[in-house]
């Protein structure tokens, strides 16, 4: 496994001799301000997010995306983390093939409600545009079941444990799926073949109701709820936490772990052209993925290098 940290700007991605299964980028948002944090030792960390105009920023952002797209493998994902304005406008400035690769937008709830709102809606969500190239690797991620849902759904019990009920009947007729099974013959047939229904029955996976047969879904086998494109279970980092914030725009480790686990195969390659605090590289290291990350800010390079070395000692390359 390789973690490579480059002290160079995102515009210099063309020098990287590698293609990637996943690109995640969390660039400056074009907010016309400086981001700074004062450490306990008096050191100030941060970066400037000032531009001649917002149009200049969008053109710059689009250029970075175009470069990163060329570094993707034939089948790969790209995640663009920004605010809604930046992500909404940038797609009209990227190459048509990138625009056509739009897959979804993930809304990440980065903070709780704000109490100082007076003249508009509270802005507590980031946009993560997801672009899909070819037919890339994907692994479904799960969150825990809602306690109320669990209590109301898993009410049946047999010798194995509590279970919920899932339909076995179809919603429209399909050839070969209309047949009688133990006196049950639904109007639109079954969702599975007769052989599959018999196999499920032999494994005691069927619940026979008054007018319908259900499939048993056991609580102990349930993986949870598949993650959708609204992420409200990953919380922003405060400076008071044990995994405290060390960089002004640092993202939670859980956020990057979810993206990498779902969208990059084991031993695959991840690119992050805006290293920042190094969360992407740290997540890649912990999950056994290769990663190249870069940043023009020497403070960022020091922060990432230290974080990676504290985890372990992979094949680490720091290039200036």
Secondary structure, 3 states (H helix, E strand, C coil): CEEEEECCCHHHHHHCCCCEEEEEECCCCCCCEEEEEECCCCCEEEEEECCCCHHHHHHHHHHHHHHHHHCEEEEEEEEEEECHHHHHHHCCCCCHHHHCCEEEEEEEECCCCCCCCCCCCCCCEEEEEEEEECCCCCCCCEECCCHHHHHHHCCEECCCCEEEEEECECCCCCCCCCCCECCECCCCCECCCHHHHHHHHHCCCEEECCCCEEEEEEHHHCCCEECCCEECCCCCCCCCCCCCCCCCCCCCHHHHHHHHHHHCCCCCEEEECCCCCCHHHHHHHHHCCEEEEECCCHHHHHHHHHHHHHHCCCEEEEEC
